[in-house]
Amino acid sequence: MEAELIGAIIGGGYISTACKKYIIGFTGHPEDDLGYYIYLSKLVEIVLGKNAFSKERLRGLRMKIYSKPICNYLVNSVGLISGSTKSFSVKISKQFFKEWSLLRYVIRGFADTGGSVFFSKKPGVKKYPSIELTTCSINLAKQLRKVLLNKGFRVTKLRSYSSKLSKRPCYKVCLYGIKNLQKWVKEIGFLNPTKKAKAENLLRDA
């Protein structure tokens, strides 16, 4: 369970220790991620023993956990990064690579927050199942691509793009095709209800 929560923090969370305020936070879509945030708040309570405070603000769903010891643990023992540089330098700690049973939960937590599943366009194919994992950290993108290749997934070369909000590039780890989606659902899966439903619909309609 901790591995899954770590993945969620890597994908859609942050750690702030500014001004002596110690916060673990998440930001998501107010509708698409609502069901997942209900699950995530329960996960936080089980793993961290803390209550998570959620509210809708600035057109987004925001969740915060306040704890200095937990922030210090996540930074000093787990290897996560606090502050504004997190998005560009975060990566999965080596301790999770020792066992696939742990690493796959990290990847699932990441996908539930920083991933997407959809039909993409391909010449000659009307419905082409696609999974994309998006991050601004090149090191994390390389980690994800390498481990997925090692586990037998078909993964394209990393795609980079620049958003309107930042001059620094972001990266997409892309998995295309019905076999990739079937393998993902069987071996990793989604717990975000919106993404899980999309994956099930794609498998049914492909």
NORZINOR-V864984 format. One record per helix or strand. SS is the DSSP state (alpha for helix, beta for strand). FROM is the first residue (numbers start at 0). TO is the last residue. If there is no record, write none. Layout:
SS;FROM;TO
SS;FROM;TO
This chain:
alpha;1;11
beta;12;15
alpha;17;19
beta;22;27
alpha;33;47
beta;52;56
beta;59;65
alpha;67;75
alpha;85;88
alpha;93;96
alpha;99;113
beta;114;121
beta;124;134
alpha;137;149
beta;158;161
beta;168;175
alpha;177;186
alpha;192;204
